[in-house]
Amino acid sequence: MRVVIIGGGFSGVMVATQLLRRAQNPLTITLIEPRLLLGRGLAYSTVHENHLLNVPAERMSAFPDDPGHFLHWLNQRGNDHAGCFVPRKLYGVYVQAVLDTAIDEAPAHARIEWIPSEAVALLPQEGRAVVRLENGQTVQADRIVLAPGHFPSGDPTVADGSFYQSQRYIRQVWGPDTLNHLTSTDAVLLIGSGLTMVDIVLALHAQGHQGVIHVISRHGLLPQSHQSSTPYPSFLKVPEKPTTLRTLLRRVRQEIVEATLLGRDWWAVMDALRPQTQALWQALPLKEQQRFLRHLRPYWDTHRHRAAPEVAAVIDQLRQSQHLQIHAGRIAAYQEHADRVCVSYQPRRGSGLARVKVSRVINCTGPNGDYRQIEHPLIRDLLALGRVRLNPLNLGLDTDAEGRLLNAQGKASSLLYTLGPPRQGGLWETMAVPEIRVQAQSLAQSLLTQDA
């Protein structure tokens, strides 16, 4: 059997690793990834030491059945990192090492090849498929795993979007020249106030930037800081019948009050939700899920996706010094001049427009999960031909419980599978290592069982 994995970030590498570790029959894995390094993706390809994981090292094992694996790997390198938030680039080295070990220890009948290119089209052929690549190659496949990871941000909607073609606008936040051509005193505007914004602020701070950093987002909310806590007992049961968002929210708030009376904090309660989040999400009717996305998502993101304490301390220091200024509102217009950009925005509270003047505007709105906006050629091809369909929330792609992609008629494919971010609409909690590692293991076992 030949399994073609499209995408060589954490998701794709972990599927490949699990396949190599479990293969009982002849198996060829073709990994298609244009980046120069495997296992990095957007998150772990950073070169900055101060870009830290937002989860402690002891919870970042690549394997669900070996929770201490990453910590053991770190200790073998001569450091005790228990309780630490280590650099993300170091985690990228770890993921590559995991794959290298799987390759070295794979049985003789299992092999892997890496093609540094981009998949652009898929041509089904009697239960199999041919994957066409950007470099002109074609690859035969018995099964295909779509593991694209995260896609770049979309441009915020404004009446006149011509500014988005300007050299003063940076759309690809992790491009090679994102922070080039900035002097140390230039004022900059970051669109979005989540963890992507935090990364750019840290990178600017590390290179000695002294100019004002403006941040605009609709709610002006920043990621909360991680705090150490002992495990909190599970307190929510998945309802047997559809429930409402209001009911769940009331129950969580009640639990936070009760936890506070016991001397505990809200983050322990949030962490206790983690194992049940997918089931709770799936128990909500579609209208309730849509209501969550409209009204609660920003608050969930800032409390669920928290920053390492040392990172939060830097952000707090920069805010206190007024070097970092947060604005809640919606961008209305850009007016570019020879030496600056005047950005007008509608404040969340108050009437009239406010303005900031900056040298560069950087899109930090985070990954784009709306596949209607994705320009990747393979995604566009699959959607146009009806081989996959959008999730009803327009958040990723539609799948069955095993990760098989559904076509335009809702039929599960026997050829196409996915995991991680493309499943966000169906699972909600599916973008972090603890969820992806479970999906990778389950998907690999499913693929190998079909081949038995």
C-alpha positions as CSV (number, residue, x, y, z in Angstrom):
1,M,0.0,0.0,0.0
2,R,1.1,3.5,-0.7
3,V,-0.1,6.3,1.6
4,V,0.5,9.9,0.3
5,I,0.6,12.4,3.1
6,I,0.1,16.0,1.9
7,G,1.7,18.3,4.5
8,G,4.8,17.7,6.5
9,G,4.1,19.7,9.7
10,F,3.3,18.1,13.0
11,S,0.1,16.4,11.8
12,G,1.6,14.9,8.7
13,V,4.8,13.8,10.4
14,M,2.9,12.1,13.2
15,V,0.7,10.1,10.9
16,A,3.9,9.0,9.0
17,T,5.6,8.1,12.3
18,Q,2.6,6.1,13.6
19,L,2.4,4.3,10.2
20,L,6.1,3.3,10.3
21,R,5.8,2.2,14.0
22,R,2.8,-0.1,13.3
23,A,3.3,-1.4,9.7
24,Q,2.8,-5.2,9.4
25,N,2.6,-5.4,5.6
26,P,4.5,-3.7,2.8
27,L,4.0,0.0,3.0
28,T,5.4,3.0,1.2
29,I,4.7,6.5,2.6
30,T,5.2,9.5,0.4
31,L,5.4,12.8,2.3
32,I,4.8,15.9,0.2
33,E,6.0,19.1,1.9
34,P,7.7,22.1,0.2
35,R,9.3,23.5,3.4
36,L,13.0,22.8,3.9
37,L,12.4,21.1,7.2
38,L,9.9,18.5,8.2
39,G,7.8,18.6,11.4
40,R,8.0,22.4,11.8
41,G,4.8,23.8,10.2
42,L,4.0,27.4,11.1
43,A,4.3,27.0,14.9
44,Y,7.7,25.3,15.2
45,S,9.6,26.9,12.3
46,T,10.2,30.1,14.3
47,V,13.9,31.0,14.8
48,H,13.2,33.1,18.0
49,E,14.3,31.7,21.3
50,N,11.6,33.7,23.1
51,H,8.8,32.1,21.2
52,L,7.7,29.5,23.7
53,L,5.3,26.6,23.8
54,N,2.1,27.6,25.5
55,V,1.9,24.2,27.3
56,P,4.4,22.9,29.8
57,A,6.9,20.4,28.5
58,E,5.5,17.4,30.4
59,R,2.2,17.7,28.5
60,M,3.8,17.9,25.0
61,S,4.7,14.3,24.2
62,A,4.2,13.3,20.6
63,F,2.6,10.0,21.7
64,P,-0.7,9.7,23.7
65,D,0.5,6.3,25.1
66,D,3.8,7.7,26.3
67,P,3.1,11.0,28.1
68,G,6.7,11.5,29.3
69,H,8.3,11.0,25.9
70,F,9.1,14.7,25.3
71,L,10.3,15.3,28.8
72,H,12.6,12.3,28.6
73,W,14.0,13.5,25.3
74,L,14.7,16.9,26.9
75,N,16.4,15.3,29.9
76,Q,18.6,13.2,27.6
77,R,19.9,16.6,26.3
78,G,21.1,17.5,29.8
79,N,18.3,19.7,31.1
80,D,15.5,19.3,33.5
81,H,12.5,21.1,31.9
82,A,9.7,19.8,34.1
83,G,7.1,22.6,34.5
84,C,8.9,24.7,31.9
85,F,7.6,26.3,28.7
86,V,10.4,25.5,26.3
87,P,11.2,27.3,23.0
88,R,9.0,26.2,20.1
89,K,11.9,25.8,17.8
90,L,13.3,23.2,20.1
91,Y,10.0,21.3,19.9
92,G,10.5,21.4,16.1
93,V,13.8,19.6,16.6
94,Y,12.0,17.1,18.7
95,V,9.4,16.3,16.1
96,Q,12.1,15.8,13.5
97,A,13.9,13.5,15.9
98,V,10.7,11.5,16.5
99,L,10.4,10.9,12.7
100,D,14.1,10.1,12.3
101,T,13.8,7.4,15.1
102,A,10.7,5.9,13.4
103,I,12.6,5.7,10.1
104,D,15.6,4.1,11.7
105,E,13.5,1.5,13.6
106,A,11.0,0.8,10.8
107,P,10.7,-2.8,9.5
108,A,12.3,-3.5,6.2
109,H,8.9,-3.7,4.4
110,A,8.1,-0.1,5.4
111,R,9.8,2.9,3.8
112,I,9.2,6.6,3.5
113,E,10.1,9.2,0.8
114,W,9.9,13.0,0.9
115,I,9.1,15.1,-2.1
116,P,9.8,18.8,-1.5
117,S,6.9,20.2,-3.6
118,E,3.3,21.2,-3.4
119,A,0.3,19.1,-4.3
120,V,-2.0,20.9,-6.7
121,A,-4.6,18.4,-8.0
122,L,-5.9,14.9,-7.5
123,L,-7.1,12.6,-10.2
124,P,-9.1,9.5,-9.0
125,Q,-8.4,6.2,-10.9
126,E,-10.4,3.1,-10.0
127,G,-10.1,3.2,-6.2
128,R,-6.7,4.8,-6.3
129,A,-5.6,8.3,-7.2
130,V,-2.8,10.2,-8.9
131,V,-1.6,13.3,-7.1
132,R,-0.2,16.0,-9.4
133,L,2.6,18.2,-7.9
134,E,3.6,21.7,-8.6
135,N,7.0,20.5,-9.9
136,G,5.3,18.4,-12.6
137,Q,5.7,15.1,-10.9
138,T,2.8,12.7,-10.3
139,V,2.4,10.2,-7.4
140,Q,0.2,7.1,-7.3
141,A,-1.7,6.7,-4.0
142,D,-3.9,4.1,-2.4
143,R,-4.8,6.4,0.4
144,I,-4.3,10.1,0.8
145,V,-4.0,12.0,4.1
146,L,-4.6,15.7,3.8
147,A,-2.6,17.3,6.6
148,P,-2.2,21.0,5.5
149,G,-2.0,22.4,9.0
150,H,-2.9,26.1,9.3
151,F,-3.5,28.4,6.4
152,P,-2.5,32.1,6.5
153,S,-4.7,34.9,7.6
154,G,-7.2,36.6,5.4
155,D,-7.2,40.4,4.9
156,P,-9.7,42.3,7.1
157,T,-12.7,43.5,5.2
158,V,-12.6,47.3,4.4
159,A,-14.4,49.3,1.7
160,D,-11.2,49.9,-0.3
161,G,-8.7,47.1,0.0
162,S,-6.1,48.5,-2.3
163,F,-3.8,49.1,0.6
164,Y,-3.4,45.3,0.9
165,Q,-1.1,45.5,-2.2
166,S,1.2,48.0,-0.5
167,Q,4.7,47.1,0.6
168,R,3.8,48.6,4.0
169,Y,1.3,45.8,4.5
170,I,2.5,42.3,5.6
171,R,0.0,39.6,5.0
172,Q,2.2,36.5,5.6
173,V,3.3,37.1,9.2
174,W,6.0,34.5,9.0
175,G,7.5,35.6,5.8
176,P,11.3,36.0,5.6
177,D,11.2,39.8,5.5
178,T,8.3,40.5,7.9
179,L,10.3,42.8,10.2
180,N,12.8,44.0,7.6
181,H,13.0,47.6,6.6
182,L,11.8,48.7,10.0
183,T,13.9,51.2,12.0
184,S,14.0,50.7,15.8
185,T,11.8,53.8,16.3
186,D,9.1,53.0,13.7
187,A,5.5,52.8,14.9
188,V,3.8,49.6,13.7
189,L,0.2,48.3,13.8
190,L,-0.6,44.7,14.5
191,I,-4.1,43.5,13.4
192,G,-5.3,41.0,15.9
193,S,-4.5,40.5,19.6
194,G,-4.0,36.8,20.0
195,L,-1.0,34.6,20.2
196,T,0.2,35.5,16.7
197,M,0.4,39.1,17.8
198,V,2.3,38.1,20.9
199,D,4.9,36.3,18.8
200,I,5.5,39.5,16.7
201,V,5.7,41.7,19.8
202,L,8.3,39.3,21.3
203,A,10.3,39.3,18.0
204,L,10.3,43.1,17.9
205,H,11.2,43.3,21.6
206,A,14.1,40.9,21.1
207,Q,15.6,43.0,18.3
208,G,15.5,46.1,20.4
209,H,12.5,47.9,18.8
210,Q,11.7,51.1,20.6
211,G,8.7,52.4,18.5
212,V,5.1,52.3,19.6
213,I,3.4,49.0,18.8
214,H,-0.3,49.5,18.2
215,V,-2.7,46.5,18.3
216,I,-6.2,46.6,17.0
217,S,-8.7,43.8,17.4
218,R,-12.5,43.8,17.7
219,H,-12.6,43.1,21.4
220,G,-9.1,44.2,22.4
221,L,-8.6,41.0,24.4
222,L,-5.2,39.6,25.2
223,P,-4.3,35.9,25.9
224,Q,-4.4,35.1,29.6
225,S,-1.3,33.9,31.4
226,H,-0.8,30.2,32.3
227,Q,-0.7,29.6,36.0
228,S,0.2,26.4,37.8
229,S,-2.6,24.5,39.4
230,T,-3.5,21.0,40.6
231,P,-5.9,19.0,38.4
232,Y,-9.5,20.0,39.0
233,P,-12.2,17.2,38.9
234,S,-14.5,16.9,35.9
235,F,-17.8,18.6,36.6
236,L,-19.7,18.5,33.3
237,K,-21.3,15.5,31.7
238,V,-22.1,15.4,28.0
239,P,-25.8,15.8,27.8
240,E,-27.9,13.0,26.3
241,K,-30.1,15.4,24.4
242,P,-29.3,18.7,22.6
243,T,-28.6,21.6,25.0
244,T,-28.0,25.3,24.8
245,L,-24.9,27.4,25.0
246,R,-26.5,29.5,27.7
247,T,-27.0,26.4,29.9
248,L,-23.4,25.3,29.5
249,L,-22.1,28.8,30.1
250,R,-24.1,29.2,33.2
251,R,-22.8,25.8,34.5
252,V,-19.2,26.8,33.9
253,R,-19.6,30.1,35.6
254,Q,-21.2,28.5,38.6
255,E,-18.3,26.0,38.8
256,I,-15.8,28.9,38.8
257,V,-17.6,30.5,41.7
258,E,-17.6,27.3,43.6
259,A,-13.9,26.7,42.8
260,T,-13.1,30.2,44.0
261,L,-14.7,29.5,47.3
262,L,-12.4,26.5,47.6
263,G,-9.4,28.6,47.0
264,R,-9.0,27.5,43.3
265,D,-8.9,29.6,40.2
266,W,-10.7,29.7,36.9
267,W,-7.9,28.3,34.9
268,A,-8.1,25.0,36.8
269,V,-11.8,24.9,35.8
270,M,-11.0,25.6,32.1
271,D,-8.4,22.8,32.1
272,A,-10.9,20.4,33.5
273,L,-13.1,21.1,30.4
274,R,-10.3,20.0,28.0
275,P,-11.0,16.2,27.8
276,Q,-14.7,16.8,27.2
277,T,-14.6,19.8,24.9
278,Q,-15.0,17.8,21.6
279,A,-18.0,15.9,22.9
280,L,-19.6,19.0,24.4
281,W,-19.2,20.8,21.1
282,Q,-20.7,18.0,19.1
283,A,-23.7,17.9,21.5
284,L,-24.6,21.5,20.6
285,P,-27.0,22.0,17.8
286,L,-25.7,23.8,14.8
287,K,-27.4,27.1,15.7
288,E,-25.8,27.0,19.2
289,Q,-22.4,26.4,17.6
290,Q,-23.0,29.4,15.3
291,R,-24.0,31.5,18.4
292,F,-20.8,30.5,20.1
293,L,-18.7,31.6,17.1
294,R,-20.5,34.9,16.9
295,H,-20.5,35.9,20.6
296,L,-18.1,33.8,22.7
297,R,-15.2,32.7,20.6
298,P,-12.9,35.7,21.4
299,Y,-13.4,35.1,25.1
300,W,-12.9,31.3,24.8
301,D,-9.7,31.9,22.8
302,T,-8.1,34.2,25.3
303,H,-8.9,31.9,28.2
304,R,-8.2,28.6,26.5
305,H,-5.1,29.5,24.5
306,R,-3.0,31.1,27.2
307,A,0.6,32.4,27.1
308,A,3.6,31.2,29.0
309,P,4.0,33.2,32.3
310,E,7.3,34.7,31.2
311,V,5.8,35.7,27.9
312,A,2.8,37.3,29.6
313,A,5.2,39.2,31.9
314,V,6.9,40.8,28.9
315,I,3.6,41.8,27.3
316,D,2.5,43.3,30.6
317,Q,5.7,45.3,31.0
318,L,5.4,46.7,27.5
319,R,1.8,47.8,28.1
320,Q,2.7,49.5,31.3
321,S,5.5,51.5,29.6
322,Q,3.0,52.4,26.8
323,H,5.3,50.8,24.3
324,L,2.4,48.4,23.5
325,Q,-1.0,50.0,23.1
326,I,-4.2,47.9,22.7
327,H,-7.2,49.3,20.8
328,A,-10.6,47.6,20.6
329,G,-12.4,48.3,17.4
330,R,-12.8,47.5,13.7
331,I,-10.6,48.9,11.0
332,A,-12.4,51.2,8.6
333,A,-9.9,52.5,6.1
334,Y,-6.2,53.0,5.3
335,Q,-4.7,56.2,3.9
336,E,-1.1,55.7,2.7
337,H,1.4,58.6,2.5
338,A,5.0,58.7,1.4
339,D,6.4,57.9,4.9
340,R,3.5,56.4,6.8
341,V,0.0,54.9,6.9
342,C,-2.9,56.5,8.6
343,V,-5.3,53.8,9.8
344,S,-8.8,54.7,10.8
345,Y,-10.8,52.4,13.0
346,Q,-14.2,52.4,14.7
347,P,-13.7,52.0,18.4
348,R,-15.8,49.2,20.0
349,R,-17.2,51.8,22.4
350,G,-17.9,55.4,21.4
351,S,-18.9,57.2,18.2
352,G,-16.7,58.5,15.4
353,L,-13.4,57.2,14.0
354,A,-10.1,57.1,15.8
355,R,-6.7,57.0,14.0
356,V,-3.2,55.7,14.4
357,K,-0.2,56.6,12.2
358,V,2.3,53.8,11.6
359,S,5.1,52.8,9.3
360,R,4.0,49.2,8.8
361,V,0.8,47.2,9.2
362,I,1.2,43.5,10.0
363,N,-1.7,41.0,9.8
364,C,-1.7,38.9,13.1
365,T,-5.3,37.7,12.9
366,G,-4.1,34.1,13.2
367,P,-4.8,31.0,11.1
368,N,-7.6,31.1,8.6
369,G,-10.1,28.3,9.1
370,D,-12.7,29.5,6.6
371,Y,-11.9,27.3,3.6
372,R,-14.1,29.5,1.3
373,Q,-11.2,31.9,1.5
374,I,-8.3,29.4,1.1
375,E,-6.4,29.9,-2.2
376,H,-4.4,26.6,-2.0
377,P,-4.7,25.0,-5.4
378,L,-5.4,21.5,-4.1
379,I,-8.1,22.7,-1.7
380,R,-9.7,24.8,-4.5
381,D,-9.6,21.8,-6.9
382,L,-11.1,19.3,-4.4
383,L,-14.0,21.7,-3.5
384,A,-14.7,22.7,-7.1
385,L,-15.0,19.1,-8.2
386,G,-17.1,18.1,-5.2
387,R,-14.6,15.6,-3.8
388,V,-14.8,17.4,-0.4
389,R,-17.2,19.8,1.1
390,L,-17.1,22.6,3.6
391,N,-18.1,22.0,7.2
392,P,-21.6,23.5,7.9
393,L,-20.0,26.2,9.9
394,N,-17.6,27.0,7.0
395,L,-14.8,26.1,9.5
396,G,-12.6,23.5,7.8
397,L,-13.9,20.5,5.9
398,D,-16.7,18.0,6.6
399,T,-15.6,14.5,7.8
400,D,-17.0,11.5,9.5
401,A,-15.9,10.4,13.0
402,E,-12.8,8.6,11.6
403,G,-11.5,11.6,9.7
404,R,-12.7,10.4,6.3
405,L,-13.6,13.4,4.1
406,L,-17.1,13.7,2.9
407,N,-17.9,14.6,-0.7
408,A,-20.5,17.1,-1.9
409,Q,-23.3,14.5,-1.5
410,G,-22.2,13.7,2.1
411,K,-20.6,10.3,1.2
412,A,-17.5,9.3,3.2
413,S,-14.4,8.8,1.0
414,S,-12.5,5.5,1.0
415,L,-9.5,7.4,-0.3
416,L,-9.3,10.8,1.4
417,Y,-8.6,11.4,5.1
418,T,-7.7,14.4,7.2
419,L,-6.8,15.4,10.8
420,G,-6.0,18.5,12.8
421,P,-7.1,22.0,11.8
422,P,-9.3,20.9,8.8
423,R,-11.6,19.1,11.4
424,Q,-12.1,22.2,13.5
425,G,-15.8,22.7,12.6
426,G,-16.7,19.2,13.6
427,L,-14.5,18.9,16.7
428,W,-13.6,22.4,17.7
429,E,-10.7,21.3,19.9
430,T,-8.5,19.8,17.3
431,M,-5.5,22.1,16.6
432,A,-3.2,21.4,19.5
433,V,-0.7,18.6,20.1
434,P,-2.8,16.6,22.6
435,E,-5.6,16.2,20.1
436,I,-3.6,15.8,16.9
437,R,-1.4,13.1,18.4
438,V,-4.5,11.0,19.3
439,Q,-6.0,11.6,15.8
440,A,-2.7,10.6,14.1
441,Q,-2.5,7.3,16.1
442,S,-6.1,6.5,15.4
443,L,-5.9,7.4,11.7
444,A,-2.7,5.3,11.2
445,Q,-4.3,2.3,12.8
446,S,-7.4,2.7,10.6
447,L,-5.4,2.9,7.4
448,L,-3.3,-0.1,8.3
449,T,-6.4,-2.1,9.3
450,Q,-7.9,-1.6,5.9
451,D,-4.7,-2.9,4.4
452,A,-4.7,-6.1,6.5
